């Protein structure tokens, strides 16, 4: 038979645990509310021009997450708090309300599609971050100039169909002189980008750093000084001045030819490599190839092998394979599970003779 004193001690221990759980949850709930208030105040005081950015979280995402966390912690508090039987008249409705609030907060967080992505050019962060948000078929983005964790809006992106080009890394950024030129897709990652078109954004250049090794939409790092071809050097030797369009066009053709079967675009039309004279040469040149094949996995591996056989050194970034021979930079991403396509970015510095 269980001793009545053991039952009393067990009940007392349980009440103590619940009491400390309630206190801890209440304190953390207040902290979450304080974070939400701080994040919101930054936006309100600047009339929406500024927001807090922490990692990949933008201001709206941080605010939503903090309020959702506060609602969950509040529910834990009112459930854990011990009370006498007559308190149930108050605690039961309060607990039901708190649980409903927690569920609504979780739903709001689940429906929130917010992100913050740094713009990378020449392999380095530019000092700009794009805060993107999407809901169903609506999407928008703010281009922010960062000062610590505070970003100030300097431009906006215009997109369709809930597309988030910077989070999907379907953009090209080129740091040239005192500016950063940015091209990005509008409707989907299937759209081809062409640096011969007018850039969608031209931003003041904030940093002169290059070659940091970061992956972006299309890595752009400066090429070494051109070297005159010697008598024993093959056709890949670069001669001054550095017009790299012919070399880039050959690598684009090699990329398509190495694929397994016919390379086709999203509409099913065969993809062709651009000719050298179709490429720009205004400080930089580049081409983006987006296509699918009969066997994307086999094609992806065959293309990487062809790049290696052409003398390109390999590197790896998150969900991206990189290659470089010191002049031409190659980027490969297999997005078959997302859009059924293989994505390749080829780029180089370019100076006309």
C-alpha positions in Angstrom: 0.0 0.0 0.0 1.4 3.4 -1.0 2.2 5.7 1.9 0.1 8.9 2.0 3.3 10.9 2.7 4.8 9.6 -0.6 1.8 10.8 -2.5 2.0 14.2 -0.9 5.7 14.6 -1.6 5.1 13.5 -5.2 2.3 16.0 -5.7 4.5 18.7 -4.2 7.4 17.9 -6.5 5.1 18.0 -9.5 3.6 21.3 -8.5 7.2 22.7 -8.1 8.1 21.5 -11.6 5.0 23.0 -13.1 5.5 26.3 -11.3 9.1 26.6 -12.6 8.0 25.6 -16.1 5.4 28.3 -16.0 7.9 30.9 -14.8 10.5 30.0 -17.5 7.9 30.0 -20.3 6.5 33.3 -19.1 10.0 34.9 -19.1 10.8 33.5 -22.6 7.4 34.7 -23.8 8.2 38.2 -22.7 11.6 38.0 -24.4 9.9 36.9 -27.7 7.4 39.8 -27.4 10.3 42.3 -26.8 12.1 41.0 -29.9 8.9 41.5 -31.9 8.4 45.0 -30.6 12.0 46.0 -31.4 11.8 44.6 -34.9 8.5 46.3 -35.5 9.6 49.6 -34.1 12.5 49.8 -36.5 10.1 49.6 -39.5 7.5 51.9 -38.0 10.0 54.6 -37.0 11.5 54.7 -40.5 8.1 54.6 -42.3 8.9 51.1 -43.7 12.3 52.1 -45.2 14.3 50.1 -42.7 14.1 46.6 -41.3 16.1 44.2 -39.1 18.0 41.4 -41.0 19.4 38.5 -39.1 20.9 35.8 -41.3 18.2 34.7 -43.8 15.4 36.2 -41.6 14.0 39.5 -42.7 12.0 41.9 -40.5 8.6 40.5 -41.3 9.8 37.0 -40.8 11.4 37.8 -37.5 8.3 39.6 -36.3 6.0 36.8 -37.2 8.3 34.2 -35.7 8.6 36.1 -32.4 4.8 36.5 -32.1 4.2 32.9 -32.9 6.8 31.8 -30.3 5.3 34.1 -27.7 1.8 32.6 -28.3 3.2 29.1 -27.9 5.1 30.0 -24.7 2.0 31.7 -23.3 0.0 28.5 -23.9 2.7 26.5 -22.1 2.6 29.1 -19.2 -1.2 28.8 -18.6 -1.2 25.1 -19.0 1.7 24.5 -16.6 0.7 27.0 -13.9 -0.8 25.0 -10.9 -4.0 26.2 -9.4 -6.7 25.1 -7.0 -9.9 23.4 -8.3 -12.0 26.6 -8.2 -9.4 28.3 -10.4 -10.4 26.0 -13.3 -13.4 28.4 -14.0 -10.7 30.9 -15.1 -7.9 28.6 -16.2 -9.9 26.4 -18.6 -11.1 29.2 -20.9 -7.7 30.9 -20.6 -5.9 27.7 -21.6 -8.3 27.1 -24.6 -7.7 30.7 -25.7 -4.0 30.3 -25.4 -3.9 27.0 -27.3 -6.0 28.5 -30.1 -3.7 31.5 -30.2 -0.7 29.2 -30.4 -2.2 27.3 -33.3 -3.0 30.5 -35.2 0.5 31.7 -34.6 1.9 28.5 -36.0 -0.4 28.7 -39.0 0.7 32.3 -39.6 4.4 31.2 -39.4 3.8 28.3 -41.8 2.1 30.6 -44.4 4.9 33.2 -44.1 7.3 32.9 -47.0 10.0 35.5 -46.1 13.7 35.5 -46.8 16.8 37.7 -46.9 19.5 37.0 -49.4 22.8 38.8 -49.8 23.6 39.9 -53.4 27.0 38.4 -54.3 29.1 39.8 -57.2 32.7 38.8 -58.1 32.5 36.1 -55.4 31.9 38.6 -52.6 29.0 40.1 -50.8 28.2 43.5 -52.1 26.8 45.0 -48.9 23.2 44.7 -50.3 20.6 42.2 -49.1 17.3 41.5 -50.9 14.3 41.0 -48.5 11.8 38.9 -50.4 8.2 37.9 -49.5 5.7 35.7 -51.3 2.1 34.7 -50.8 0.3 32.5 -53.3 0.9 34.3 -56.6 2.0 37.6 -55.1 5.7 38.5 -54.4 7.8 41.5 -53.8 11.3 42.4 -52.7 13.2 45.2 -51.1 16.9 45.8 -51.9 18.5 46.9 -48.7 21.8 48.6 -48.0 23.1 47.0 -44.8 24.5 48.8 -41.8 25.1 46.1 -39.2 21.7 44.3 -38.8 19.7 47.3 -40.1 18.9 47.4 -43.8 17.7 50.6 -45.5 15.7 50.2 -48.7 17.4 51.6 -51.8 15.4 49.8 -54.5 12.7 47.3 -55.1 12.3 44.2 -57.3 9.3 43.5 -59.6 8.4 39.9 -60.1 5.4 37.7 -61.0 3.8 34.4 -59.9 5.2 34.4 -56.4 8.8 34.1 -57.8 11.7 34.9 -55.5 14.7 35.2 -57.8 17.4 36.0 -55.2 16.5 33.2 -52.8 16.4 30.9 -55.8 19.7 32.4 -57.0 18.4 33.0 -60.5 20.2 36.4 -60.8 23.5 37.8 -62.2 25.4 40.6 -60.4 28.4 42.2 -61.9 30.6 44.6 -59.9 32.2 47.0 -62.5 33.8 50.2 -61.7 31.8 52.2 -59.2 28.5 50.3 -59.7 27.0 46.9 -59.3 24.7 45.9 -62.1 22.0 43.3 -61.4 19.9 41.1 -63.6 17.2 38.8 -62.2 14.5 36.5 -63.5 10.9 37.8 -63.3 8.5 34.9 -63.6 10.5 31.7 -62.8 14.0 30.3 -62.7 13.3 29.0 -66.2 13.8 32.5 -67.6 17.1 33.0 -69.3 19.3 36.0 -68.3 21.3 37.9 -70.8 23.8 40.6 -69.7 23.3 42.3 -73.1 20.0 43.5 -71.8 19.6 46.6 -69.6 20.3 45.7 -66.0 17.2 45.8 -63.7 19.2 47.5 -61.0 22.3 49.6 -60.9 23.6 50.1 -57.4 26.5 52.1 -56.0 29.4 49.8 -55.3 30.1 49.6 -51.6 33.1 47.4 -51.5 36.1 46.7 -53.7 36.7 43.2 -52.4 36.8 40.4 -55.0 37.4 36.7 -55.1 36.0 35.9 -51.6 34.9 32.5 -52.9 31.2 33.0 -52.2 28.6 31.5 -54.5 25.9 33.8 -55.8 23.7 34.0 -58.9 26.7 34.0 -61.2 30.1 34.2 -59.5 32.2 37.1 -60.9 35.8 37.3 -59.8 38.5 39.2 -61.6 40.6 37.4 -64.1 44.4 37.4 -63.9 46.4 39.6 -66.2 46.4 38.1 -69.7 49.4 36.1 -70.8 50.7 36.0 -74.3 50.6 32.6 -75.9 53.9 30.7 -76.2 54.9 28.5 -79.0 54.1 25.3 -77.0 50.8 26.5 -75.6 47.5 25.2 -76.9 44.6 27.1 -78.3 43.3 27.8 -74.7 46.2 30.3 -74.0 44.9 33.8 -73.6 46.5 36.6 -75.6 46.1 40.3 -74.8 43.8 42.1 -75.0 41.4 39.9 -73.2 38.4 39.3 -75.4 37.1 36.1 -73.8 33.9 35.8 -75.8 35.2 33.1 -78.2 36.4 31.0 -75.2 33.1 31.4 -73.4 31.1 30.4 -76.5 33.2 27.2 -76.9 32.5 26.3 -73.3 28.8 26.9 -73.8 28.9 24.6 -76.8 30.8 22.0 -74.9 28.3 22.1 -72.1 25.4 21.4 -74.4 27.3 18.8 -76.5 28.3 16.9 -73.4 24.7 16.4 -72.3 22.9 13.0 -72.6 20.5 13.3 -75.5 19.0 16.6 -76.8 19.1 19.6 -74.5 15.7 21.4 -74.5 14.3 24.4 -72.8 11.1 24.6 -70.7 9.0 24.8 -73.9 10.7 21.7 -75.4 12.7 23.6 -78.0 16.3 22.6 -78.6 18.9 24.8 -76.8 21.8 26.2 -78.8 25.0 27.8 -77.7 25.4 31.5 -78.6 28.0 32.6 -81.0 30.9 34.7 -79.8 29.7 37.8 -81.6 26.3 37.5 -79.8 27.9 37.9 -76.4 28.5 41.3 -74.7 32.0 42.5 -73.9 31.5 45.6 -71.7 33.8 44.7 -68.8 32.2 41.3 -68.4 30.6 38.7 -70.5 28.4 35.7 -69.6 25.7 33.3 -70.7 23.1 31.4 -68.8 21.9 28.0 -70.0 18.8 26.3 -68.6 17.7 23.0 -70.1 16.6 19.5 -69.5 17.7 16.2 -71.1 16.6 12.6 -71.4 18.6 11.8 -68.3 19.4 14.9 -66.2 21.6 13.0 -63.7 23.7 11.5 -66.3 24.0 14.7 -68.2 25.0 16.7 -65.1 27.8 14.3 -64.4 28.9 14.2 -68.0 29.1 18.0 -68.2 31.1 18.3 -65.0 33.5 15.6 -66.4 33.8 17.5 -69.7 34.6 20.7 -67.8 37.3 18.9 -65.8 38.8 17.4 -69.0 38.9 20.9 -70.4 41.3 21.9 -67.6 39.0 23.6 -65.2 39.7 23.3 -61.5 36.8 22.2 -59.4 35.2 23.8 -56.3 31.9 23.3 -54.5 29.4 25.7 -52.9 26.0 24.9 -51.3 24.0 23.1 -53.9 26.3 24.4 -56.6 29.4 23.0 -58.5 32.0 25.6 -59.5 34.8 25.4 -62.0 37.5 27.9 -63.1 40.6 28.0 -65.2 41.6 31.5 -64.0 39.7 33.3 -66.8 36.3 31.6 -67.3 34.1 30.8 -64.3 31.5 28.0 -64.6 28.6 27.4 -62.2 26.3 24.3 -62.3 23.2 23.6 -60.4 21.0 20.5 -60.7 17.4 21.8 -59.9 15.7 18.7 -61.4 13.7 18.1 -58.2 12.5 21.8 -58.3 11.8 22.7 -61.9 13.1 19.7 -63.8 16.0 21.7 -65.3 19.8 21.9 -65.2 21.1 25.5 -64.7 24.6 26.6 -65.9 26.2 30.1 -65.6 29.3 30.8 -67.6 31.1 34.2 -67.1 34.4 36.0 -67.6 35.9 39.4 -67.6 36.0 40.8 -71.1 37.8 43.7 -72.7 37.5 44.5 -76.4 40.8 44.8 -78.4 
